């Protein structure tokens, strides 16, 4: 039996999962852009994963306390577990770009090229997230294009970050 509360929780959980995946993809792209030329591919993959774990835990700590803590009561373990499970896509969003990075490395790409491939895959996923979120919101036509272009612009910012860091390093 579904209660009125459960009916509201399910869509909220879906929205939180989508937001977590988008946020994780943006952070993944940022780490690729910022550290991609400074680390080996293995070090970069570990850095991306650890960075996302820290962001995920920090975000969940803040959200769970703000959402569930009441005077003299902390969140229950079930509330903490549910919140962590709901936003795991923040971390799992790194898996495909990291796999692309590591496959490129195994195939003999330089660290620079492998990190560019990982960054490109992260940006492509960001655009897919934008399109998927727009479609889920019922957007069509120009509004959907704008949402996808904004996602692409976030990716372009990451490319600009990487290019700027490369200029500063040379």
DAJOJO-V665679 format. One record per pair of residues at least 12 apart in sequence whose C-alpha atoms are under 10 Angstrom apart, sorted by sequence separation. I is the first residue (numbers start at 0). J is the second residue. If there is no record, write none. Layout:
<<I	J> <I	J>>
This chain:
<<31	43> <34	46> <35	47> <63	75> <66	78> <67	79> <100	112> <101	113> <103	115> <104	116> <131	143> <133	145> <134	146> <30	43> <31	44> <34	47> <100	113> <101	114> <103	116> <130	143> <133	146> <30	44> <99	113> <100	114> <102	116> <103	117> <129	143> <130	144> <132	146> <133	147> <31	46> <63	78> <64	79> <99	114> <100	115> <101	116> <102	117> <129	144> <130	145> <131	146> <132	147> <30	46> <31	47> <63	79> <66	82> <97	113> <99	115> <100	116> <101	117> <129	145> <130	146> <131	147> <27	44> <30	47> <62	79> <63	80> <97	114> <99	116> <100	117> <129	146> <130	147> <29	47> <30	48> <63	81> <96	114> <99	117> <100	118> <128	146> <129	147> <130	148> <27	46> <28	47> <60	79> <63	82> <97	116> <98	117> <99	118> <100	119> <128	147> <129	148> <27	47> <30	50> <59	79> <62	82> <63	83> <96	116> <97	117> <99	119> <100	120> <126	146> <127	147> <129	149> <130	150> <26	47> <27	48> <30	51> <96	117> <97	118> <99	120> <126	147> <129	150> <60	82> <95	117> <96	118> <98	120> <99	121> <125	147> <126	148> <128	150> <129	151> <27	50> <59	82> <60	83> <96	119> <97	120> <126	149> <127	150> <23	47> <26	50> <27	51> <59	83> <93	117> <96	120> <97	121> <125	149> <126	150> <127	151> <26	51> <58	83> <95	120> <96	121> <125	150> <126	151> <59	85> <95	121> <96	122> <124	150> <125	151> <126	152> <23	50> <24	51> <56	83> <59	86> <94	121> <96	123> <123	150> <124	151> <125	152> <126	153> <23	51> <26	54> <55	83> <58	86> <59	87> <93	121> <96	124> <122	150> <123	151> <125	153> <126	154> <22	51> <23	52> <92	121> <95	124> <122	151> <125	154> <56	86> <122	152> <124	154> <23	54> <55	86> <56	87> <58	89> <93	124> <122	153> <123	154> <22	54> <23	55> <55	87> <92	124> <122	154> <22	55> <55	88> <56	89> <92	125> <121	154> <122	155> <55	89> <56	90> <52	87> <54	89> <55	90> <119	154> <122	157> <19	55> <51	87> <54	90> <118	154> <121	157> <122	158> <52	89> <53	90> <51	89> <52	90> <119	157> <19	58> <51	90> <52	91> <118	157> <119	158> <50	90> <51	91> <118	158> <49	90> <51	92> <48	90> <51	93> <47	90> <48	91> <115	158> <118	161> <48	92> <48	93> <47	93> <48	94> <115	161> <47	94> <44	93> <47	96> <48	97> <44	94> <47	97> <44	96> <45	97> <44	97> <43	97> <44	98> <41	97> <44	100> <40	97> <43	100> <44	101> <43	101> <41	100> <40	100> <41	101> <40	101> <27	89> <40	102> <23	86> <26	89> <27	90> <40	103> <41	104> <23	87> <24	88> <25	89> <26	90> <40	104> <23	88> <24	89> <27	92> <28	93> <31	96> <35	100> <39	104> <40	105> <16	82> <19	85> <20	86> <22	88> <23	89> <24	90> <26	92> <27	93> <31	97> <15	82> <19	86> <20	87> <21	88> <22	89> <23	90> <24	91> <25	92> <26	93> <27	94> <43	110> <16	84> <17	85> <18	86> <19	87> <20	88> <21	89> <22	90> <23	91> <24	92> <25	93> <28	96> <40	108> <12	81> <16	85> <17	86> <19	88> <20	89> <23	92> <24	93> <27	96> <31	100> <40	109> <41	110> <12	82> <15	85> <16	86> <18	88> <19	89> <20	90> <22	92> <23	93> <24	94> <27	97> <39	109> <40	110> <44	114> <14	85> <15	86> <16	87> <17	88> <18	89> <19	90> <20	91> <21	92> <24	95> <39	110> <40	111> <43	114> <12	84> <13	85> <14	86> <15	87> <16	88> <17	89> <19	91> <20	92> <24	96> <38	110> <39	111> <40	112> <12	85> <13	86> <15	88> <16	89> <19	92> <20	93> <36	109> <37	110> <38	111> <40	113> <44	117> <11	85> <12	86> <15	89> <36	110> <37	111> <39	113> <40	114> <35	110> <36	111> <39	114> <35	111> <36	112> <38	114> <35	112> <36	113> <37	114> <40	117> <35	113> <36	114> <35	114> <36	115> <34	114> <35	115> <31	113> <32	114> <35	117> <31	114> <32	115> <35	118> <30	114> <31	115> <31	116> <32	117> <28	114> <31	117> <32	118> <28	115> <31	118> <32	119> <30	118> <31	119> <28	117> <29	118> <27	117> <28	118> <31	121> <27	118> <28	119> <28	120> <29	121> <25	118> <28	121> <24	118> <27	121> <28	122> <26	121> <27	122> <24	120> <25	121> <28	124> <24	121> <25	122> <28	125> <23	121> <24	122> <24	123> <25	124> <24	124> <25	125> <24	125> <23	125> <21	124> <22	125> <20	124> <21	125> <24	128> <20	125> <21	126> <21	127> <21	128> <20	128> <21	129> <18	128> <17	128> <21	132> <17	129> <17	131> <18	132> <17	132> <14	132> <14	135> <29	153> <32	156> <33	157> <25	150> <28	153> <29	154> <32	157> <33	158> <36	161> <28	154> <31	157> <32	158> <35	161> <29	156> <30	157> <31	158> <32	159> <33	160> <34	161> <25	153> <28	156> <29	157> <32	160> <33	161> <36	164> <21	150> <25	154> <28	157> <29	158> <31	160> <32	161> <33	162> <36	165> <24	154> <27	157> <28	158> <31	161> <32	162> <33	163> <34	164> <26	157> <29	160> <30	161> <32	163> <33	164> <25	157> <29	161> <32	164> <33	165> <36	168> <28	161> <32	165>>
